[in-house]
Amino acid sequence: MPQSVDAFTTQLRYGDLPESMRVLLRRSFTDTMGVAAIGASTQMSQIARASAANLFGPAAAGASRMLMDGRKVSPVGAAMAGGFTVDSIDAHDGTTPNKGHVGSAVFPALLAVVDAQRSLGRVITGADFALWLAIAYEVSSRAGQVQHATCPDYHTSGAWTAVGVAAGVARILGCSAEQVRHALGIAEYHGPRSQMMRCIDFPTMVRDGVGWGAPSGVTAAYLAQGGFTGAPALTCEGKEAAPFWEDLAAHWLTLDHTHYKKYLCCRWAHPSMDAALELMRAHGLYHSRIAKVEIRTFHYATRLAGHKPQSMDELAYSIAFPVATMIVRGVFGAAEMSPDILSDADILRVSAAVELIDDDEMTRRSVAQRWAAVTLVDVDGVRYAAAPKTPRGDVDNPLSEEEMLAKYRMFAEPVLGVERAETMRGMCADFDNLDGDGFGELLDLILGEV
């Protein structure tokens, strides 16, 4: 008999998690904290943390330290600040069919509540945190599937991660099954039903909605614990939702679809970036010889455009400029996150030469994965074409452990210093085996001032 979401949330135990799920959570923890470290240096994160300090003081629910900051606010404030911090750098894990991201909301939200609980004297182990993460990841992934299948608009990740966050936090708070139902309904109803394509057409700091989805889920769980009602969540109950929950607890959707990013920009640009770089290297091309770049890709991706971004937010949601950066510099890493890159004359010239082509076949293929095909044309009219590609980092084309490690170190070490970054990495990679004291030490590394 299928298990209900509230039963799954209240009854799951750490011992029920398959080892593959534990491995995924360790990898996502490490990857997300690397993103959080570099994210803490962005203007977007700094504004969010300053606002949280002004608006959300410590509460009776406990004091939570803001991610990579150390200042104490309420759990809701810390979830908001942390969500914006991680989302400020578009390099965190994602779920491909949902066209969105789980960890960017789930980690900041659950870390905030856990820190608040510890401030009240509760002992929490790494295994406890892994269980709560697993619940939040799986509920988020499935709620997102339902929302995409039943809503006409393409909503941001914050809309459906709010539901998963509510589940994870409700379990932390010890809510009953009925309270869980209400928490999910409150989170869904009050979560940010923000349209993703609006941010892609007009990129700003609102990003993927997780900066408000995370605190919405936290608030929903606390409200439900106090007796506030909100059931049902239509992404979790009812005829339309039922097919997406039938194998809950028997099968982990999170394991099927979680991907990791190689570059610090929208993943829809990644296959084109990889293809352009491969063509440049394979044919010994130099950027001054490139006269035109043709990119055939799926419909949504063509709206990223971004030939001449005016801000780092516009750069994050573009294709032309990141591809041009790969052609000119051969890399798109932490150094490319400086606003100075926006005025690089060589990159701007190549970016202006990029043509994005809305391709029906790529759109058809991109239901499950994101596809693109790139052709470079040199000044003599010679064409160099690459085979269609999907982004690296999917389950069927994963990043290597060496690539994941290099990414983490590139992000974390300049911000945290080598010693703190390496200690944090080692503890994140084995977090679910930490006892209460050890997990507390990890939280100090993650939540302390940078």
C-alpha positions in Angstrom: 0.0 0.0 0.0 1.4 3.4 -0.9 2.7 5.4 2.0 1.3 8.9 2.6 3.6 11.9 2.8 2.8 12.5 6.4 3.5 8.9 7.3 6.8 9.0 5.4 7.8 12.2 7.2 7.0 11.0 10.7 8.0 7.4 10.4 11.2 7.3 8.3 14.4 6.4 10.3 18.1 6.9 9.5 18.5 3.2 9.1 15.9 3.2 6.3 18.2 5.4 4.1 20.0 3.4 1.4 23.8 3.9 1.4 23.5 5.6 -2.0 21.2 8.2 -0.5 23.7 8.8 2.3 26.5 9.2 -0.2 24.4 11.7 -2.2 23.7 13.8 0.9 27.4 13.9 1.8 28.3 15.0 -1.7 25.5 17.7 -1.7 26.5 18.9 1.8 30.1 19.4 0.7 29.1 21.0 -2.7 26.5 23.3 -1.2 28.8 24.6 1.5 31.5 25.4 -1.1 28.8 27.4 -3.0 27.8 29.1 0.3 31.4 30.2 1.0 31.8 32.0 -2.3 28.2 33.2 -2.1 28.9 34.9 1.2 31.2 37.3 -0.7 28.4 38.5 -3.0 26.5 41.7 -2.7 23.2 39.8 -2.9 24.2 37.7 0.2 25.4 40.7 2.1 22.1 42.6 1.5 20.1 39.5 2.5 22.1 39.0 5.7 21.9 42.7 6.7 18.2 42.6 6.1 17.7 39.5 8.2 19.7 41.1 11.1 17.4 44.1 10.9 14.1 42.3 10.5 14.4 38.9 12.2 15.9 39.1 15.6 16.5 36.0 17.8 13.2 34.5 19.0 11.8 32.2 21.6 12.1 29.5 19.1 15.9 29.8 19.5 18.8 31.8 18.0 20.2 30.7 14.6 23.5 31.8 13.2 23.3 33.0 9.6 25.2 30.8 7.2 28.9 31.9 6.9 28.1 34.9 9.0 27.9 34.2 12.8 25.3 36.8 13.7 22.2 35.4 15.5 18.7 35.9 14.1 15.5 33.8 14.2 15.3 30.5 12.4 13.1 32.1 9.7 15.6 34.9 9.3 18.6 32.6 9.0 16.7 30.4 6.5 16.0 33.5 4.4 19.6 34.8 4.5 21.0 31.4 3.9 18.7 30.7 1.0 19.8 33.9 -0.7 23.5 33.3 0.1 23.5 29.9 -1.6 21.3 31.1 -4.5 23.6 34.1 -5.2 26.0 31.8 -7.0 24.3 29.6 -9.6 26.4 26.5 -8.9 24.4 24.4 -6.5 22.9 20.9 -7.0 19.7 20.5 -8.9 17.0 18.1 -10.0 16.8 17.9 -13.8 13.1 17.0 -14.5 12.0 19.9 -12.1 14.3 22.4 -13.9 15.3 23.6 -10.4 17.2 23.1 -7.2 16.6 21.4 -3.9 19.8 21.9 -1.8 19.8 25.7 -2.1 16.7 25.8 0.0 16.9 22.7 2.1 20.4 23.1 3.6 20.0 26.8 4.7 16.5 26.1 6.2 17.4 22.9 8.1 20.7 24.3 9.3 18.8 27.3 10.7 16.3 25.2 12.6 18.9 22.8 13.9 21.1 25.7 15.2 18.0 27.2 16.9 17.2 23.8 18.5 20.8 23.4 19.7 20.6 26.9 21.2 17.8 25.6 23.4 19.9 22.7 24.6 19.0 19.9 22.2 21.7 17.4 21.2 21.7 16.7 17.5 23.9 14.2 15.7 24.9 14.0 12.0 22.6 11.0 11.5 19.7 13.1 12.8 20.5 15.8 10.2 20.9 13.3 7.4 17.4 11.9 8.1 15.8 15.3 8.0 17.7 16.2 4.9 16.5 13.0 3.2 12.9 13.8 4.0 13.2 17.4 2.7 15.0 16.4 -0.5 12.6 13.6 -1.4 9.4 15.6 -0.6 10.8 18.6 -2.5 11.6 16.6 -5.6 8.2 14.9 -5.7 6.2 18.1 -5.0 8.1 19.8 -7.8 7.2 17.0 -10.2 3.5 17.4 -9.3 3.7 21.2 -9.7 5.3 21.1 -13.1 2.7 18.5 -14.3 -0.3 20.4 -13.0 0.4 24.1 -13.2 0.6 26.1 -16.4 3.4 28.4 -15.3 7.0 27.3 -14.8 7.5 28.2 -11.1 10.8 28.8 -9.3 12.3 26.2 -7.0 11.2 28.1 -4.0 7.5 27.3 -4.8 8.0 23.5 -4.3 11.1 23.4 -2.0 8.9 25.3 0.5 6.9 22.1 0.8 9.9 19.9 1.3 11.4 22.2 3.8 8.1 22.2 5.8 8.3 18.4 5.9 11.9 18.3 7.1 11.3 21.0 9.7 8.1 19.4 10.9 10.1 16.2 11.6 12.7 18.2 13.5 10.0 19.7 15.6 8.4 16.4 16.3 5.1 17.2 14.6 2.3 14.6 14.4 1.2 13.2 11.1 -1.8 15.6 11.1 0.4 18.5 11.8 2.7 17.5 9.0 -0.3 17.5 6.6 -1.1 21.1 7.7 2.5 22.2 7.5 2.7 21.0 3.8 -0.5 22.8 3.0 0.6 26.0 4.6 3.9 25.9 2.9 2.4 25.2 -0.5 -0.3 27.9 -0.1 2.0 30.6 1.2 5.2 29.6 -0.7 6.4 31.9 -3.5 4.5 31.1 -6.6 7.1 33.0 -8.6 7.4 32.6 -12.4 10.9 31.4 -13.3 10.9 32.8 -16.8 10.2 36.3 -15.5 13.7 36.2 -13.8 15.2 34.7 -16.9 13.8 37.5 -19.0 14.6 40.2 -16.4 17.5 38.8 -14.2 17.8 40.4 -10.7 18.5 39.2 -7.2 15.2 37.4 -6.8 16.8 34.5 -8.6 15.2 31.0 -8.1 12.8 31.9 -5.3 14.5 29.8 -2.6 15.3 32.9 -0.5 11.6 33.0 0.3 10.8 29.4 -0.2 13.1 28.3 2.6 11.7 30.6 5.3 8.1 29.9 4.0 8.7 26.2 4.7 10.2 26.9 8.1 7.4 29.2 9.1 4.8 26.6 7.9 6.1 23.9 10.2 6.2 26.2 13.3 2.7 27.4 12.5 1.4 23.8 12.1 3.1 22.8 15.4 1.2 25.6 17.1 -2.2 24.4 15.7 -2.5 26.5 12.5 -4.3 24.6 9.7 -3.6 24.5 6.0 -4.2 21.0 4.6 -4.4 19.7 2.0 -1.3 20.4 -0.1 -2.4 19.8 -3.7 1.1 18.8 -4.6 0.9 16.0 -2.1 -2.7 14.9 -2.0 -5.5 14.3 -4.4 -6.1 12.5 -7.7 -3.6 14.6 -9.8 -0.8 14.2 -7.3 -1.3 10.5 -6.5 0.8 9.0 -9.4 3.9 10.9 -8.3 3.8 9.5 -4.7 2.8 5.9 -5.3 6.3 4.5 -4.8 7.3 6.9 -1.9 9.7 5.1 0.6 10.1 2.2 -1.9 12.0 4.3 -4.5 14.2 7.5 -4.0 13.4 10.0 -6.8 16.3 12.1 -5.4 18.8 9.5 -6.5 17.4 9.4 -10.1 17.7 13.1 -10.9 20.1 15.0 -8.7 22.8 16.7 -10.7 25.9 18.8 -9.9 27.1 21.8 -11.7 30.6 22.4 -13.1 30.1 26.1 -13.9 28.8 29.1 -12.0 25.9 30.0 -14.3 22.5 28.6 -15.4 23.0 25.0 -16.3 21.1 25.5 -19.6 24.3 27.2 -20.9 26.6 24.3 -19.8 26.4 22.0 -22.9 27.1 24.9 -25.2 30.1 26.0 -23.0 31.5 22.5 -23.1 31.0 22.1 -26.8 32.6 25.5 -27.6 35.6 24.7 -25.5 36.1 21.3 -27.1 35.9 22.8 -30.6 38.4 25.5 -29.7 40.9 22.9 -28.4 40.3 20.2 -31.0 40.9 22.6 -33.9 43.6 24.8 -32.3 41.4 27.9 -32.7 42.1 31.3 -31.3 39.2 33.6 -30.2 40.2 36.4 -32.6 39.5 34.1 -35.5 35.9 33.3 -34.4 33.4 35.3 -36.5 30.2 33.6 -35.5 28.8 31.1 -32.9 25.6 29.2 -33.7 23.9 27.5 -30.7 20.9 25.3 -31.4 19.0 24.6 -28.2 15.7 24.2 -26.5 13.0 26.9 -26.4 13.4 28.1 -22.8 17.1 28.3 -23.1 17.0 30.7 -26.1 15.4 33.3 -23.7 18.5 33.4 -21.6 20.4 35.3 -24.3 22.7 37.6 -22.3 24.9 39.0 -25.1 25.9 42.0 -23.1 25.0 41.5 -19.4 25.0 44.6 -17.2 25.1 42.8 -13.9 26.3 39.6 -12.4 22.6 38.5 -12.1 22.2 38.9 -15.8 25.5 37.0 -16.4 24.2 34.1 -14.3 21.1 33.8 -16.5 22.8 34.0 -19.9 24.2 31.7 -22.6 26.0 34.0 -25.1 28.4 35.6 -22.6 29.4 32.4 -20.7 30.0 30.7 -24.1 32.1 33.6 -25.3 34.0 33.5 -22.0 34.9 29.9 -22.6 36.0 30.8 -26.2 38.2 33.7 -25.0 39.5 32.5 -21.7 39.1 28.7 -21.8 37.7 28.7 -18.3 34.6 29.9 -16.4 35.5 29.8 -12.7 35.6 31.9 -9.5 37.8 34.5 -11.2 35.1 35.1 -13.7 32.7 36.2 -10.9 34.3 39.6 -10.8 32.2 42.4 -12.3 35.3 43.4 -14.3 34.5 40.6 -16.7 31.4 42.4 -17.9 33.6 45.0 -19.7 36.1 42.5 -21.3 36.3 43.7 -24.9 37.2 40.3 -26.4 34.4 38.5 -24.6 31.9 41.1 -25.6 32.9 40.9 -29.3 32.5 37.1 -29.3 29.3 37.3 -27.3 27.7 39.7 -29.8 28.5 37.1 -32.5 26.5 34.4 -30.8 23.2 33.4 -32.5 20.7 31.4 -30.4 18.5 29.2 -32.5 15.2 27.8 -31.1 15.4 24.2 -32.3 12.3 21.9 -32.2 14.3 18.7 -31.9 16.4 20.1 -29.0 13.1 21.2 -27.3 11.7 17.7 -27.7 14.8 16.1 -26.3 15.0 18.5 -23.4 12.0 17.2 -21.4 14.3 15.0 -19.4 17.7 16.6 -20.1 19.0 19.8 -21.5 20.4 19.7 -25.0 22.4 22.0 -27.2 24.5 21.8 -30.4 27.2 24.4 -31.2 28.9 25.4 -34.5 31.8 27.8 -34.6 32.4 29.8 -37.8 35.9 31.4 -38.4 36.7 34.5 -40.3 37.3 32.5 -43.5 33.8 31.0 -43.3 35.0 27.5 -42.2 32.5 25.8 -39.9 33.4 23.6 -37.0 30.4 21.7 -35.6 30.1 19.7 -32.4 27.7 16.9 -31.8 24.7 17.7 -29.6 25.5 17.6 -25.9 23.8 17.5 -22.5 25.4 19.1 -19.4 28.1 17.3 -17.4 26.9 16.3 -13.9 23.8 14.3 -14.6 23.5 10.8 -13.2 24.4 9.3 -16.5 27.4 11.7 -17.1 28.7 12.6 -13.6 31.5 14.9 -12.6 34.5 13.0 -11.3 35.4 13.2 -7.6 38.5 15.2 -8.7 36.3 17.7 -10.5 34.0 18.0 -7.5 37.0 18.5 -5.2 38.5 21.1 -7.5 35.2 23.0 -7.6 34.9 23.0 -3.8 38.4 24.2 -3.2 38.1 26.9 -5.9 35.0 28.3 -4.1 35.8 27.8 -0.5 39.6 28.3 0.1 39.8 31.9 -1.0 37.0 32.8 1.4 37.6 30.5 4.3 41.3 29.9 4.1 42.8 26.5 3.3 42.7 25.0 6.8 39.1 25.9 7.6 37.9 24.9 4.1 39.7 21.5 4.3 38.4 20.7 7.8 34.9 21.6 6.8 35.1 19.5 3.6 36.3 16.5 5.5 33.5 16.8 8.1 30.8 17.4 5.5 31.9 14.3 3.6 31.3 12.2 6.7 28.7 14.3 8.5 26.2 11.6 9.2 28.7 9.7 11.3 29.4 12.6 13.6 28.1 12.5 17.2 26.5 15.5 18.9 29.8 17.2 19.7 31.3 16.6 16.3 28.2 17.8 14.5 28.3 20.9 16.7 31.9 21.6 15.6 30.8 21.3 11.9 28.1 23.8 12.5 30.6 26.2 14.0 32.6 26.0 10.8 29.6 26.5 8.6 27.8 29.2 10.5 30.8 31.1 11.8 31.9 34.5 10.5 33.9 34.6 7.3 
